[in-house]
Amino acid sequence: MATRIELDRVTIALDDAGAGAPVLLLHGFPANRQLWSTVAPILVDAGFRVLVPDLVGYGTTDAPAGVCIDMASQARWIVQMLDQLGLTRVAVVAHDVGSAAAQILAVTVPQRLRGLAVLDGVYADNWAMDAVTSIQQWEPDEAHRLFPVLARRLGKSDALRQMFKAYEGTDGGRRLIRAARDLDSTQTAHISEALRTSGIPALVIWGEQDAIFPIDTVARPLAALLHAELRLVPGGHFTPLDCPIEVANALSGFLRQLPIP
């Protein structure tokens, strides 16, 4: 069921389906909730309640002028959303820089997380910001030209191109430029020790061909930090769309082992 959650000054677009232990799926940049379009139904069929939001300012959601949409703010809004839904504890699954919001949640409200799964995500201040620079520097007056470039560079499948269509046209391009400019890699630069001692059960899933976040320099140290198994799957960076069956199977096995909420 698609719904919209009204919070203080912002709105979150949310897909909420299934019953059972709640699982929150977070996308990264330059994605939106369509990233989970194949994985989410598999998890629902496996017996979970699956919550899939567009982060504020991403996908179909707008944010008021002057409101920063960095990952620390996203984490704060996620807590407010969970409160409004009456959910005390959830398992969090996060991709790319969405995992920054998840890691911030893990160190600020660890009691709210039953488990944490990171897919092709960030480690310390390694957010692959060099890959975002060109979008940060894009002229808003030329925003309508951004989607074709994005689709050409990253849209290696129909599913990826369909996801990126949320940023088509002038409004979509400006939304993406704003999101890029609000990214702040310092927000996870100094939380490693808190993550290490959080005690939250964790799993790290990574694409074998991820060229954005390399396995040896990002995935392995992140898994060690989280005391987590590192599961490699046959995909690139956008694993939920590249290999959804493998991702969903890995997640289902992990989620079933978590403490009952």
VENDA-V867046 format. One record per residue. N is the residue number from 0. SS is DSSP state (@ for helix, = for strand, . for the rest). PSI is psi in whole degrees, -180 to 180 (* if undefined). OMEGA is omega in whole degrees, 0 to 359 (999 if undefined). Layout:
n:N ss:SS psi:PSI omega:OMEGA
n:N ss:SS psi:PSI omega:OMEGA
//
This chain:
n:0 ss:. psi:126 omega:178
n:1 ss:= psi:134 omega:180
n:2 ss:= psi:173 omega:176
n:3 ss:= psi:130 omega:182
n:4 ss:= psi:118 omega:181
n:5 ss:= psi:119 omega:178
n:6 ss:. psi:-174 omega:179
n:7 ss:. psi:105 omega:176
n:8 ss:. psi:-11 omega:182
n:9 ss:= psi:163 omega:177
n:10 ss:= psi:140 omega:176
n:11 ss:= psi:125 omega:172
n:12 ss:= psi:130 omega:190
n:13 ss:= psi:133 omega:167
n:14 ss:= psi:127 omega:184
n:15 ss:= psi:110 omega:185
n:16 ss:= psi:152 omega:175
n:17 ss:. psi:179 omega:179
n:18 ss:. psi:160 omega:181
n:19 ss:. psi:-161 omega:181
n:20 ss:. psi:131 omega:185
n:21 ss:= psi:139 omega:178
n:22 ss:= psi:126 omega:181
n:23 ss:= psi:123 omega:181
n:24 ss:= psi:120 omega:182
n:25 ss:= psi:132 omega:176
n:26 ss:. psi:176 omega:177
n:27 ss:. psi:-144 omega:182
n:28 ss:. psi:136 omega:2
n:29 ss:. psi:60 omega:188
n:30 ss:. psi:-168 omega:175
n:31 ss:. psi:-172 omega:188
n:32 ss:@ psi:-14 omega:176
n:33 ss:@ psi:-15 omega:176
n:34 ss:@ psi:-33 omega:186
n:35 ss:@ psi:17 omega:189
n:36 ss:. psi:-28 omega:178
n:37 ss:. psi:-36 omega:181
n:38 ss:@ psi:-44 omega:185
n:39 ss:@ psi:-48 omega:181
n:40 ss:@ psi:-32 omega:178
n:41 ss:@ psi:-41 omega:179
n:42 ss:@ psi:-37 omega:176
n:43 ss:@ psi:-46 omega:179
n:44 ss:@ psi:-25 omega:179
n:45 ss:. psi:-4 omega:174
n:46 ss:. psi:21 omega:180
n:47 ss:. psi:153 omega:167
n:48 ss:= psi:123 omega:189
n:49 ss:= psi:123 omega:180
n:50 ss:= psi:122 omega:184
n:51 ss:= psi:98 omega:180
n:52 ss:= psi:156 omega:157
n:53 ss:. psi:124 omega:174
n:54 ss:. psi:152 omega:183
n:55 ss:. psi:128 omega:181
n:56 ss:. psi:-1 omega:180
n:57 ss:. psi:160 omega:175
n:58 ss:. psi:-119 omega:183
n:59 ss:. psi:6 omega:183
n:60 ss:. psi:138 omega:174
n:61 ss:. psi:160 omega:175
n:62 ss:= psi:144 omega:180
n:63 ss:. psi:151 omega:177
n:64 ss:. psi:139 omega:178
n:65 ss:. psi:-5 omega:178
n:66 ss:. psi:121 omega:179
n:67 ss:. psi:134 omega:182
n:68 ss:. psi:36 omega:177
n:69 ss:. psi:174 omega:186
n:70 ss:@ psi:-28 omega:174
n:71 ss:@ psi:-41 omega:177
n:72 ss:@ psi:-40 omega:178
n:73 ss:@ psi:-41 omega:179
n:74 ss:@ psi:-41 omega:179
n:75 ss:@ psi:-43 omega:180
n:76 ss:@ psi:-35 omega:178
n:77 ss:@ psi:-43 omega:178
n:78 ss:@ psi:-43 omega:179
n:79 ss:@ psi:-40 omega:178
n:80 ss:@ psi:-45 omega:179
n:81 ss:@ psi:-40 omega:178
n:82 ss:@ psi:-44 omega:182
n:83 ss:@ psi:-31 omega:179
n:84 ss:@ psi:-6 omega:180
n:85 ss:. psi:28 omega:182
n:86 ss:. psi:117 omega:182
n:87 ss:. psi:-42 omega:183
n:88 ss:. psi:141 omega:178
n:89 ss:= psi:159 omega:166
n:90 ss:= psi:137 omega:182
n:91 ss:= psi:129 omega:177
n:92 ss:= psi:125 omega:188
n:93 ss:= psi:144 omega:182
n:94 ss:= psi:146 omega:172
n:95 ss:= psi:-139 omega:183
n:96 ss:. psi:-11 omega:170
n:97 ss:@ psi:-26 omega:177
n:98 ss:@ psi:-19 omega:172
n:99 ss:@ psi:-45 omega:176
n:100 ss:@ psi:-41 omega:180
n:101 ss:@ psi:-41 omega:179
n:102 ss:@ psi:-36 omega:176
n:103 ss:@ psi:-41 omega:175
n:104 ss:@ psi:-41 omega:184
n:105 ss:@ psi:-29 omega:181
n:106 ss:@ psi:-17 omega:181
n:107 ss:@ psi:-36 omega:179
n:108 ss:. psi:58 omega:184
n:109 ss:@ psi:-26 omega:181
n:110 ss:@ psi:-14 omega:181
n:111 ss:@ psi:-11 omega:185
n:112 ss:= psi:120 omega:173
n:113 ss:= psi:-30 omega:181
n:114 ss:= psi:164 omega:182
n:115 ss:= psi:123 omega:173
n:116 ss:= psi:128 omega:180
n:117 ss:= psi:129 omega:177
n:118 ss:= psi:119 omega:174
n:119 ss:= psi:56 omega:189
n:120 ss:= psi:-164 omega:187
n:121 ss:. psi:157 omega:177
n:122 ss:= psi:119 omega:183
n:123 ss:. psi:-126 omega:180
n:124 ss:. psi:15 omega:177
n:125 ss:= psi:94 omega:178
n:126 ss:. psi:12 omega:184
n:127 ss:. psi:45 omega:184
n:128 ss:@ psi:-21 omega:177
n:129 ss:@ psi:-27 omega:179
n:130 ss:@ psi:-13 omega:183
n:131 ss:. psi:-15 omega:188
n:132 ss:@ psi:-44 omega:184
n:133 ss:@ psi:-34 omega:178
n:134 ss:@ psi:-38 omega:177
n:135 ss:@ psi:-35 omega:184
n:136 ss:. psi:-1 omega:183
n:137 ss:. psi:136 omega:178
n:138 ss:. psi:125 omega:180
n:139 ss:@ psi:-31 omega:178
n:140 ss:@ psi:-18 omega:179
n:141 ss:@ psi:21 omega:186
n:142 ss:@ psi:-30 omega:182
n:143 ss:@ psi:-17 omega:181
n:144 ss:@ psi:-3 omega:186
n:145 ss:@ psi:-44 omega:183
n:146 ss:@ psi:-47 omega:179
n:147 ss:@ psi:-37 omega:178
n:148 ss:@ psi:-44 omega:179
n:149 ss:@ psi:-45 omega:181
n:150 ss:@ psi:-37 omega:180
n:151 ss:@ psi:-39 omega:184
n:152 ss:@ psi:-39 omega:187
n:153 ss:@ psi:-17 omega:185
n:154 ss:. psi:70 omega:184
n:155 ss:. psi:-2 omega:177
n:156 ss:. psi:163 omega:177
n:157 ss:@ psi:-37 omega:181
n:158 ss:@ psi:-41 omega:178
n:159 ss:@ psi:-45 omega:180
n:160 ss:@ psi:-37 omega:178
n:161 ss:@ psi:-40 omega:178
n:162 ss:@ psi:-42 omega:183
n:163 ss:@ psi:-16 omega:181
n:164 ss:@ psi:-18 omega:175
n:165 ss:@ psi:-18 omega:182
n:166 ss:@ psi:23 omega:178
n:167 ss:. psi:149 omega:177
n:168 ss:@ psi:-179 omega:184
n:169 ss:@ psi:-48 omega:182
n:170 ss:@ psi:-44 omega:180
n:171 ss:@ psi:-42 omega:179
n:172 ss:@ psi:-42 omega:179
n:173 ss:@ psi:-34 omega:177
n:174 ss:@ psi:-41 omega:181
n:175 ss:@ psi:-40 omega:177
n:176 ss:@ psi:-44 omega:180
n:177 ss:@ psi:-43 omega:179
n:178 ss:@ psi:-42 omega:180
n:179 ss:@ psi:-43 omega:183
n:180 ss:@ psi:-22 omega:180
n:181 ss:. psi:-4 omega:177
n:182 ss:. psi:138 omega:184
n:183 ss:. psi:100 omega:185
n:184 ss:@ psi:-12 omega:178
n:185 ss:@ psi:-14 omega:185
n:186 ss:@ psi:-19 omega:175
n:187 ss:@ psi:13 omega:185
n:188 ss:. psi:-28 omega:189
n:189 ss:. psi:28 omega:181
n:190 ss:. psi:10 omega:186
n:191 ss:@ psi:-45 omega:182
n:192 ss:@ psi:-38 omega:177
n:193 ss:@ psi:-38 omega:176
n:194 ss:@ psi:-43 omega:183
n:195 ss:@ psi:-34 omega:185
n:196 ss:. psi:10 omega:184
n:197 ss:. psi:-29 omega:181
n:198 ss:. psi:9 omega:181
n:199 ss:. psi:126 omega:176
n:200 ss:. psi:137 omega:187
n:201 ss:= psi:156 omega:174
n:202 ss:= psi:141 omega:176
n:203 ss:= psi:124 omega:181
n:204 ss:= psi:134 omega:186
n:205 ss:= psi:142 omega:175
n:206 ss:= psi:132 omega:181
n:207 ss:. psi:-25 omega:180
n:208 ss:. psi:25 omega:179
n:209 ss:. psi:113 omega:180
n:210 ss:. psi:-6 omega:181
n:211 ss:. psi:-47 omega:176
n:212 ss:. psi:98 omega:184
n:213 ss:. psi:147 omega:183
n:214 ss:@ psi:-49 omega:188
n:215 ss:@ psi:-33 omega:185
n:216 ss:@ psi:-14 omega:181
n:217 ss:@ psi:-56 omega:187
n:218 ss:@ psi:-49 omega:184
n:219 ss:@ psi:-48 omega:178
n:220 ss:@ psi:-32 omega:177
n:221 ss:@ psi:-45 omega:179
n:222 ss:@ psi:-41 omega:178
n:223 ss:@ psi:-41 omega:180
n:224 ss:@ psi:-41 omega:184
n:225 ss:@ psi:1 omega:184
n:226 ss:. psi:44 omega:189
n:227 ss:. psi:152 omega:169
n:228 ss:= psi:140 omega:172
n:229 ss:= psi:116 omega:180
n:230 ss:= psi:116 omega:178
n:231 ss:= psi:137 omega:180
n:232 ss:= psi:158 omega:188
n:233 ss:. psi:72 omega:179
n:234 ss:. psi:-178 omega:174
n:235 ss:. psi:-135 omega:182
n:236 ss:. psi:-38 omega:185
n:237 ss:. psi:65 omega:187
n:238 ss:@ psi:-36 omega:179
n:239 ss:@ psi:-23 omega:176
n:240 ss:@ psi:-30 omega:181
n:241 ss:@ psi:-44 omega:184
n:242 ss:. psi:66 omega:187
n:243 ss:@ psi:-33 omega:181
n:244 ss:@ psi:-46 omega:180
n:245 ss:@ psi:-41 omega:179
n:246 ss:@ psi:-47 omega:182
n:247 ss:@ psi:-39 omega:179
n:248 ss:@ psi:-43 omega:179
n:249 ss:@ psi:-43 omega:180
n:250 ss:@ psi:-42 omega:182
n:251 ss:@ psi:-45 omega:179
n:252 ss:@ psi:-42 omega:179
n:253 ss:@ psi:-46 omega:184
n:254 ss:@ psi:-35 omega:180
n:255 ss:@ psi:-23 omega:182
n:256 ss:. psi:-8 omega:184
n:257 ss:. psi:155 omega:177
n:258 ss:. psi:148 omega:178
n:259 ss:. psi:134 omega:183
n:260 ss:. psi:* omega:999
//
